[in-house]
């Protein structure tokens, strides 16, 4: 009985492995992605010296406006969510990883504290899901890692990986069906840094070494 299932499972494993090898085999300069996920001198989660759980929203806005790589900083007060949402775009539209159609954003929630702290940062990218796995490994929690095989719904399939030690979550949506291995690993993802739901914040500063 077990033999009936061994061959299909082995085939699926081989397909996953072959897809990742093909992604790896393509020439790709990953320094931009590595600097985004693992910025030198600023332990993750960190983006241009903005650290979720530490940096205030006021300081984050100041740093964004002073950064020559950033443009069109916008601030919105969301009364329904009791939050301050800040969005911006990168000036460099030729980047291999920046998604030029969607802004980056950070959010801070209002409370009784004197200052609003950045809770998380969301970064839309052009980066395929497979490259994240190759760089960071499999996440501690992979969403729909196997369910994509039997996906037959017209709505997009949500996929994601959680890296709790880095307080990073990556996610994307696969459009259309049936979903193939190629679709799965090559789906562009967004990167979410921080979030009080991922892990408790233990850092006390956000400074470069």
C-alpha angles and dihedrals in degrees: 000000000000092000090066090065101037096073097050090047092050091049091052092049091050091049091051092047094047092050092053092047090053091050090048092048093059112094108254133163103218099183092103092051093044091050089050097049099030106024113194114249095010115077114223139299087055137121122184089336093309110126121190112232092024114045118075119232090242091055091045092054090049092051092047093051091048093050113098092207092061130079140178101021111194130188124203128182110214106198093182093058093032088232144126113227121196121190133183144161133231116244092218104083091169094068116126092226107031117102102219097193098060128051127234115243144189129197135205125186124225118240141149090281116111092239134038112237124210107254100185145346124221119204121187110209143177090230117126117237090239093061091056089054092048092051102038102019125231114331124247087248121027116193115217091349090151103015092076089075093070098034111136101154124120091223120085118274113238115220131176149152129218123213103188095178089059095034088233128136123187123194143166145169125242111214121215132001158298088045116218133198088253091055091048099054097036098050111120112240140204120229120223115196121198125351123169088237094063101057141330114273112244102166119104101193142031104211134133117246 
